[in-house]
C-alpha cells in the first residue's frame, strides 16, 4: 500500500501536471484574496527563501512584517483572506473517530485535540500577480510549539454543497490538497500537491488505487507530487518568537507556531479546462505520515475561486442595420475554443466567451484594413466591470486588457461608420430686378436626392443663399452614384433639372474636402399676347402671325407657327424664354 513515505507513482503525462496547472490557475481567481501587481523579482538584503519572480517575503525565520525596501512586501502590507479557528478547549471542533485524509466525510467532534502540537488558530491566503506570473501565499498559525512532528493541509473544494457532517463540503473529482509537511524535527517544510480521485478515469487518463497516496481503493487523494522538489513551492516556520506588535494582529507568537509558504501557480497553470472552487479550509495531522489521524481544523471559508472570466464584444454600425461583416482576432485562451479564437460580427451582433483564462496583456483586435468605405469610429468599454483595460486604439482596432478575477467582465462595443460625403446644391436664377442681375440666388426650390444606398429619396429645399446641403451620404464607391432632381418652380425653365453625382469622402458641406457640388440655373418664362380689337364691330378684317412656335400635345405632330386670321383675332404665346420674337399684324388687307 503506498504511503507518504513511499516513492509516488510517476504522474501520467498530460494529466497530473496539466491538472496542477489548471488548478493553479483556479487558485489565481481566489475572490477573497487581495491582488498586488508588481514588476518582478528584486534582491532582498534580509534572508528569504522566496520564489524567483515573487516579491513576497518568505523569511528564513518566518514572520509577518516587511523587512526589505520596495518592491518587497509581507503579510503586514496585504489584505489577505484570514479565517480564525474556534477558541481552544472543549468547544473547539475537530476531526475524530479515526478520520483520516481519505475519509470522504470526516467525523466532526468537540475537543480531542492534542494541545501540545496540532491545535490551530488561524490560516490565511493571498494572491500576488507579477510580470513573472502568479503566486499563491499561505500561512498557518497554531497554539503551541509542538513536542513532535505535525503537518497541515490546505484543502480546496469545488462544491459548495455541505456533506453529511454539516461542516465540510462534499468532495468532487479534482478537488485540490496542498500539503504542508514538516520533517526533520518540525522545522523543514515540504509542500505537496494531490487531487481527489473518484473513479478510474481522471481527465481522460486511466487511474487506479495505485495512484492513491495511502489508500488501497478509490475515492482517495492521489497523483501526489512534490511542489518543493519541482521548485514550484517554498516555505518556512518561525524559529524565533514574534512580538504581538509585529504579528499583524495575530497576537504574540511563540517559536514554531507560525508557518508560511508560496506556491508558483504560473509555473503549473494550464489552459485546458475552467474550474472553480467554493471553499477552502485548513486541517492538521498529528505526524508527518499521510495515514495519521486528522486532528484540529479551521472551518471552511466560502470563496469564489476560479481561473476563468467573461469577455463580451458587441458590434454597432452607422447607419444602423447594415449587413457588412467585420472580422476579429484575439490573443487569449479559452476552454472551448483554444488559443486565440476568431469571430465575425454584423450590426447588433455580439460574441461572448464565458471561459477566458486569466492573463495579462490580452487583446481583441478588429481586423485591418476594414471593408471598403468603413471606418472604426469608437470603442466603448464602459459596460465592463472589474477588468483592467490597459488601452484601446481606434487606429489599430486593438483593446488590451488584464483578467485576474472571476468577477471580471470585458464588455466592449465596436462602432463602425460608413464613410460619407455630402452634396452641396447651388441654385441660381436669371432675374432682371436682381442686383446684380442674371445670378440671383434662388430660395425655396425643392430638390430630391435618390440612388446610392438610399431606400427612399431625400428632399432638400434651398435657403436664402440659394444653397442646400445633403449630408451623411455613403460614398459612391460603396453605395453607387446619386441623382439630384429639381422640382422646377412654376414660371421657370431649368438648364438641367437632373444631374448624377459621384459622392466621395468629405468633411461636410463647406469643408476643406468638399468636392461634391452641383449647380442648377433657372430662367424665368414670359407669356406674350397679341390681339386686334376693331373699334367698329366687323369694320376691319385682320391677321396676326408670330415667329414663335409651341409644341403640340401630340408628340407626333409638327410644331406650327402661332397665327390667326379672323375678325378681331388674338394670339397668346406662353412659357417663352428670354429672346426676340416677331409678330406681323395685317389690318384690313
Steps between C-alpha positions, in 0.01 A plus 500: 500500500651838404566748778648846542835338565494295178607626158190631319403345170607732212226736390349388167612732217251777432294421809644583840719786396235638266248471781746680727513782252124514473439501872775750550325730258185447703678613812592814312133595515474489885237773521561575869874538453647842429714543190826688461649591164876536506775507244705195590761355733750711684792423729411480868760600757306320772535117486206350310411182316253676273427355159674660200270758341307567821549806717323346798735439793512137609754557774749235608366571851133543409333825605219735392677834447683648203874501562629629165436807289257514209401304307517240780194456721361264764171415674487838673456675163223289346131436555500122503222250558528417873289236674520447881433175684257455787647572841720222637346264751207266522292718265757493220385275217735236361502180298463180699413132500803415291427737212791515255588692186313256274187498715247655259280629784719541810325485835477835680531493880572748779842513660725193463788719381845424639588845640871450463527506121190515277255757641448759221427870536486667154573452134545755224540520123605774259552518123786696349493584128832600345651539157662162564178318589259423784596395852262372768625570854368304801553510876395288798506593868468255793476519876825350634843394391464128434696234686506291184426516128173641369366575155238725343290468183324775308200343327317674213156365405302568182157431645319729740272214606554407864569134578315287756722628783336843458834682477734394218403510130427195289820398320491475121743384233811724481459668838841629603717424804816702572689319775735684732715224647756565770789255528840499671369597841221718366709784355543395138181549293431307181191570290310243297210513258228232474158462336179334607452195275155345477512236226724334244506799265668826596486765234504238227786296646454167675576493875466233765551441871874492427481875441366558853741649752406264783172322430447175315176606337330790329391769584825629645756777490737407219746597230711655772806703396753710686468870424815561702707252298379652172588851620136611483460563874695617800429546871635567846392516866596744773791384710487823702218650703292769330388789717132597497585835341667325206237228444253689277225455759558130584636578848825378652630194310738253662768314299385233252134598515484700175578373151476653155535380143494618138382293206596605147169456323620651173750214471226239524205688354328357192228596254324171434194546721329766708448394860355666810524443874234589754697474824840457663594375846799397712545179699781341700642149550692375800802376300667530162337174388219549250316213668501670842169599656364848436481732798396865507354691204396854426154504346478562124491856373264573212695603193439555131819354365527455124745539216263643239313824433259636238569700184219658294555686171208683338454663159316815392498664158409845377263504323313243705401168351796453264578140403873549452702240695810594702774253598670476842807323633596447865806433709363297791412141580161343565398154609279422199668693220864455589759767428417829331144433377368719216147606408291729279227747594232701320291786635333426837698175526713388794755233589515370860775284650415380851822304542798725430802403708667763714796690362662836438522697174214308340361655181201518268571649157267611222670383183658774288463617230127537546253428220501769231320814605495423875676667791532399867362799686482387865585225749288524815593281799292686758278196561799296622535423870804406704725450198808718455485659151860585414425681174267535204604622155264608224796521263595132541168358625673348805370467857766389750388380842582283804281229655579382852169452681184297453290816518681662208281565195648659184192650326601728212313634196668573168318759288575517128372781281462498124722767352280781377506811292253773414340668204487881497222617273535854364195660336494827306253669267489780245312791648496843339425674828794338677808696595708399317263342254521156343651317804241541769503217768176309484346414837221252570576258217450130578752234395481122543809282545463133402729206422803387699390289798183706553178302522297818455583844372623787716330834441694821551388863454736786420543775755526875459850465353371260237686198638414185692722223638412131495742334746586151631481334160690173474783544253427384147783245494288301748145610426505610133433839344219734601253701291391854586165602350352850513131566543499792258300791643203629303600773258855369443685273270808311625824474310537142630237381744676166574869432566696188606758540779788276613531558877853477637627509856467847640468697819159651440366787292730795504788296639850499361440164330164584349518398133141394436327821385228516234359820355159564352395820316141593409363751257163677547232453232276766342152485346448714183152608380435689171143599420299717256183679612303680228336810634209432272361157527572319177654813352843347432643163424847427644768231518778429751805278440788454751829319452473324840396137501336278757514125536177322429385254772532220247875436467443363151362830371743767369548829673289767330536878490268697718264689271140618467292656223150608591282781620676650804758217538715434815811283541646399841846341521591346841827396671732703281863506607677835472561594135375709201169403346330652186132518438353640174154658525310584184184707540227503234710352219 
